[in-house]
């Protein structure tokens, strides 16, 4: 399989995959993409190239090299604490003023994305998808299957290709012959010697109707000792040449008769090729679905880092205020509790930062871009904002679209067609074997090859044969059992299609409900976030008004901060689920590739349309 891309508007040949940037007309695709069109062609048919010797170390070299380059940005792990260490410590100077000193660093949460020489790159979802279509390993592996099935289709078609043959044979005979009264009256053992050279040239071919034909031209040179042939004058006619032109035809009249029966293998091979092409599309859809899910999860993870960083900063600010007012209206329990909350929230931030890098690596693995290997130090960050625009769906329209585009339904239609062809072949096998055989030949004999050919051209010696062959097994049980099996298999494929229709309808309805549910959650979560932000603001305003920092008030401040952060994370989760749900709905309808502006031409793979 050959992969490549060009910029332009040229469309590739059939069985091609194209992806490009354009203006999404859907209400939930707002970004205006570049006018340059990216074309990706998967050569699913054509000449296969020898990949050469398999060198596993060479294939591992990229990941090995990039892994070594990430040593410079790794930070040493902190030592585990053996005693409690407060986030802030207080001291009193000579003038009686209270000073607050930070004892721990935010760096204990690990480096933020982009710190200490770590490189980042922001990619839009469409850019990620383009790189994945070009390089995704699973898609590349699956792309070989249609080409393999195409080769098998050619193998089936080649059964009807004519075959040229050339045979050359030399036979030398030297036998003792028992004496006869007429041949040897002396009673001595006689001998029979001959040299025969035969050359056969011709063409044979299987016919679409089930028969076979062979046209053969044969030249023979024969030399007997003693000479066996004499002319009317008594002269020996030895050696001599024989020329024969023979046409032989065999045609079934009952079993194995008909173009459909004899081309059944080709039809089945073509159906298998189309099923394989749809399997390739399935792999591509799964890869794009995983990419889109990881991308919106990365958006969510990056926003969670920002939320937790704000939460940690607010908590540290509260802890610092408490430390400054220690001994006034704040006791040790309050400061220790605040320090505990600081460390808890640092721990959450550590996990959130790791989550960003994990998702970045997962996206790089799915893209398989040689410029962005998994072991490289570059961290991917999202450049797109998630959609927060409501989309209204008509269930009947979604179901109709799914019934027309789901690859599983198209594949099953092809399997039903294959089972139908097989059952018709099985029905034909119930018939007895009755073959018509015939041949016609023109002969010429002379002492030299030119004269023999001239005699043959006169067509004075024409031979022909005509015959019938009849055969039927007694009881014909095998053919009956095969036909019954093919009927049951066809019925099974039809029932499987009904099952798939129900499954597709269920998936579309559920994913439509998931999208609507996610949107309603966004509305509620945003209202809850506004309320949590107002509650936190109210407490901060009371603190700014010098309200006594009682243990209950401090607890309420810390809880309000956590509640606001949790509600912000919940809203981010709902938004990510909404965007992932849109992608899942498109996949349930079988339109995920078009949704992501990836066009796949499936030659001769057309679903049945409703009338």
C-alpha positions, -999 to 999 in steps of 0.1 A, spaced: 0 0 0 13 34 -10 6 65 10 10 101 1 -6 135 1 -7 165 -21 -21 200 -17 -47 210 -42 -82 202 -53 -74 171 -74 -96 141 -65 -80 107 -63 -90 75 -81 -117 52 -68 -111 34 -35 -94 65 -22 -95 84 11 -95 121 10 -93 146 38 -91 184 37 -99 216 55 -131 234 46 -158 254 63 -179 231 83 -215 238 76 -227 220 107 -240 242 135 -215 226 159 -184 232 136 -175 269 137 -138 271 129 -129 284 94 -103 260 82 -75 266 58 -84 267 21 -56 243 12 -69 208 6 -50 177 19 -54 146 -2 -45 112 11 -46 82 -13 -46 47 -1 -35 25 -30 -57 -5 -21 -50 -21 -55 -19 -21 -77 16 -34 -76 29 -46 -42 65 -37 -34 89 -59 -16 96 -42 17 131 -58 19 147 -74 49 129 -71 82 150 -52 107 133 -48 140 160 -27 155 157 -2 126 120 1 132 126 7 169 153 34 164 131 64 163 114 57 196 148 48 211 164 81 200 136 104 211 134 87 245 170 95 251 164 132 243 139 136 271 164 133 299 173 170 300 138 181 310 131 156 337 131 169 372 144 150 402 118 135 425 114 152 458 123 134 490 95 120 511 89 142 543 95 127 577 79 154 598 50 178 593 61 210 575 37 239 574 32 258 541 37 291 559 57 299 590 55 331 611 81 351 629 82 384 647 108 410 639 124 435 663 96 460 656 70 434 666 57 429 631 46 394 620 64 381 590 51 351 570 76 328 551 67 301 526 84 268 534 73 247 504 73 254 467 46 249 441 71 229 421 63 200 444 33 194 422 57 187 393 66 210 364 38 227 346 34 220 309 61 239 291 84 245 321 121 236 322 126 235 285 97 212 277 83 220 243 46 223 235 27 224 203 -9 234 199 -29 215 172 -65 218 161 -86 187 160 -87 188 122 -49 189 121 -47 160 145 -71 140 123 -52 148 91 -20 136 106 -37 104 119 -53 97 85 -18 99 69 1 79 95 -22 59 119 -6 25 122 -39 6 127 -53 22 95 -22 13 76 -24 -24 87 -61 -26 79 -54 -9 45 -36 -40 32 -67 -62 36 -87 -47 7 -56 -51 -15 -52 -87 -5 -89 -94 -12 -85 -76 -46 -57 -100 -55 -80 -129 -46 -107 -115 -68 -81 -114 -97 -73 -150 -88 -109 -160 -92 -113 -140 -125 -80 -156 -139 -98 -190 -139 -113 -178 -172 -81 -165 -187 -69 -185 -218 -38 -207 -214 -12 -211 -241 6 -245 -241 35 -260 -260 45 -296 -257 74 -313 -274 80 -351 -270 104 -376 -285 96 -413 -282 122 -440 -292 110 -476 -294 132 -507 -298 112 -538 -290 117 -575 -298 88 -590 -317 77 -626 -318 81 -642 -353 50 -649 -373 44 -671 -403 39 -642 -426 66 -619 -412 95 -643 -405 95 -679 -417 129 -686 -403 115 -686 -367 141 -661 -355 131 -633 -332 123 -601 -351 125 -565 -339 104 -532 -341 121 -499 -340 106 -464 -343 114 -427 -336 85 -404 -331 88 -366 -325 56 -348 -316 51 -310 -312 18 -297 -298 9 -260 -297 -25 -246 -286 -48 -225 -264 -73 -238 -238 -98 -218 -219 -126 -222 -194 -158 -207 -207 -181 -185 -187 -210 -209 -193 -192 -237 -175 -176 -254 -205 -141 -256 -218 -125 -253 -252 -91 -263 -265 -76 -255 -300 -45 -276 -307 -21 -278 -336 1 -309 -337 30 -318 -359 44 -353 -358 75 -369 -374 75 -407 -375 103 -431 -386 97 -469 -385 123 -496 -390 115 -517 -408 93 -494 -429 56 -502 -424 40 -479 -450 42 -485 -487 28 -467 -517 8 -482 -545 40 -488 -565 56 -505 -535 79 -477 -525 84 -472 -488 65 -442 -473 89 -437 -444 97 -414 -426 66 -392 -428 50 -361 -412 15 -358 -397 -3 -325 -392 -35 -323 -371 -56 -293 -361 -82 -302 -334 -109 -282 -317 -123 -299 -285 -153 -285 -266 -169 -297 -234 -202 -281 -222 -223 -290 -192 -260 -290 -200 -275 -293 -165 -251 -292 -134 -225 -265 -136 -243 -248 -165 -247 -210 -166 -227 -179 -162 -240 -171 -127 -230 -205 -114 -195 -205 -129 -188 -169 -119 -200 -174 -83 -164 -174 -70 -158 -140 -86 -190 -126 -72 -182 -138 -37 -146 -126 -40 -158 -91 -50 -182 -91 -21 -154 -101 3 -133 -74 -11 -160 -48 -4 -165 -62 31 -128 -59 36 -128 -23 24 -156 -15 49 -135 -32 76 -108 -7 67 -133 21 70 -143 7 104 -107 8 116 -104 44 103 -136 54 121 -125 38 154 -92 56 152 -108 90 145 -134 83 172 -106 76 197 -87 107 186 -117 129 190 -125 115 224 -89 119 236 -87 154 221 -118 167 241 -105 148 272 -72 167 267 -92 200 266 -109 189 298 -76 179 314 -59 212 305 -88 231 319 -88 210 351 -51 219 356 -60 256 353 -89 251 378 -68 233 403 -40 258 400 -65 286 408 -79 265 437 -44 259 450 -35 296 447 -67 306 466 -61 280 493 -25 291 498 -38 327 500 -62 317 527 -35 297 545 -12 328 543 -39 350 558 -44 326 586 -7 324 593 -5 362 595 -34 363 620 -21 335 641 -25 344 678 -51 370 670 -83 353 660 -67 321 645 -54 291 664 -31 262 654 -59 239 645 -71 264 618 -37 269 603 -29 231 603 -62 224 586 -55 251 560 -20 236 554 -36 201 551 -60 215 524 -31 230 506 -13 197 504 -44 178 494 -50 202 465 -14 200 455 -18 162 452 -48 167 430 -28 191 408 0 165 404 -25 140 390 -41 166 368 -7 176 352 1 139 347 -33 134 330 -24 161 304 8 144 295 -8 110 294 -35 122 269 -9 140 249 11 107 245 -21 88 236 -29 112 209 6 110 195 4 72 195 -29 74 175 -14 100 151 18 80 146 33 112 132 71 106 127 77 142 137 58 136 170 69 102 183 54 90 216 88 90 234 95 126 223 94 155 248 69 176 229 36 179 247 5 184 225 -20 210 237 -54 217 221 -60 247 199 -97 243 196 -124 253 220 -152 228 227 -186 236 212 -212 250 236 -239 255 210 -271 234 213 -279 211 184 -314 199 178 -318 165 162 -348 148 145 -348 112 155 -364 99 123 -338 118 102 -310 103 123 -323 68 120 -328 72 82 -292 84 79 -279 55 100 -298 29 80 -282 43 48 -247 48 60 -238 23 87 -210 1 74 -223 -29 94 -255 -29 75 -238 -25 41 -215 -54 50 -244 -76 60 -261 -68 27 -231 -80 9 -231 -112 31 -267 -118 22 -259 -114 -15 -230 -139 -10 -253 -164 7 -279 -159 -21 -253 -167 -48 -241 -197 -28 -277 -211 -24 -283 -207 -62 -251 -227 -68 -263 -253 -43 -296 -256 -61 -278 -261 -94 -258 -289 -79 -291 -308 -74 -291 -315 -111 -275 -345 -127 -243 -342 -145 -249 -341 -183 -220 -330 -204 -219 -325 -242 -185 -334 -256 -174 -327 -292 -143 -324 -313 -134 -317 -349 -101 -321 -365 -84 -317 -399 -55 -341 -408 -27 -341 -433 1 -367 -440 31 -365 -463 68 -373 -465 77 -336 -458 62 -311 -435 52 -286 -462 33 -313 -481 16 -325 -449 5 -289 -442 -8 -285 -478 -28 -317 -475 -43 -305 -443 -52 -272 -458 -73 -290 -485 -96 -301 -456 -102 -334 -474 -98 -354 -442 -122 -341 -415 -128 -361 -384 -152 -353 -356 -167 -368 -324 -199 -360 -305 -210 -375 -272 -229 -372 -240 -218 -380 -205 -245 -386 -178 -239 -390 -141 -259 -387 -109 -252 -401 -74 -278 -426 -62 -300 -407 -37 -281 -374 -44 -278 -369 -6 -247 -348 -6 -261 -322 -30 -294 -321 -11 -276 -315 22 -254 -288 7 -284 -270 -7 -302 -272 26 -272 -258 44 -269 -229 19 -306 -220 25 -301 -221 62 -270 -199 60 -289 -174 38 -317 -173 63 -292 -168 91 -276 -138 73 -310 -122 69 -318 -127 106 -284 -112 114 -293 -82 93 -325 -77 112 -305 -79 145 -281 -52 132 -310 -29 122 -323 -31 158 -288 -25 172 -282 5 150 -315 20 159 -308 15 196 -273 31 193 -286 61 174 -314 67 199 -291 62 229 -264 85 215 -290 111 206 -302 110 242 -266 112 255 -261 144 235 -293 159 248 -285 148 284 -250 162 282 -264 196 271 -289 197 299 -261 189 323 -241 218 309 -270 242 316 -274 229 351 -237 227 359 -231 263 347 -259 276 369 -244 256 398 -210 271 390 -224 306 390 -240 299 424 -208 284 438 -188 314 426 -212 338 442 -211 319 475 -173 320 474 -173 357 465 -197 365 494 -174 348 519 -143 366 504 -161 399 508 -169 391 544 -133 383 550 -122 415 533 -146 433 557 -125 419 586 -150 394 598 -134 373 626 -118 341 612 -136 317 634 -130 279 628 -165 276 612 -159 306 589 -125 293 578 -140 259 571 -168 275 551 -142 295 531 -122 264 523 -153 244 515 -166 271 492 -133 272 473 -134 234 468 -171 235 459 -164 261 432 -135 241 418 -155 209 418 -184 226 400 -160 241 374 -146 206 368 -181 192 366 -190 218 339 -159 210 320 -167 173 322 -202 179 308 -189 201 280 -163 174 270 -191 147 272 -212 169 249 -186 172 223 -176 135 226 -214 127 223 -216 146 190 -188 125 177 -204 93 190 -237 102 174 -220 107 140 -203 74 144 -236 57 152 -251 72 120 -221 60 100 -211 96 90 -181 101 113 -157 104 84 -177 131 66 -182 148 100 -145 151 103 -141 161 66 -126 127 56 -141 114 24 -137 77 15 -148 65 -19 -161 30 -16 -163 17 -51 -195 -3 -59 -204 -4 -22 -238 11 -22 -264 5 5 -300 -2 -3 -322 29 -4 -356 32 9 -384 35 -16 
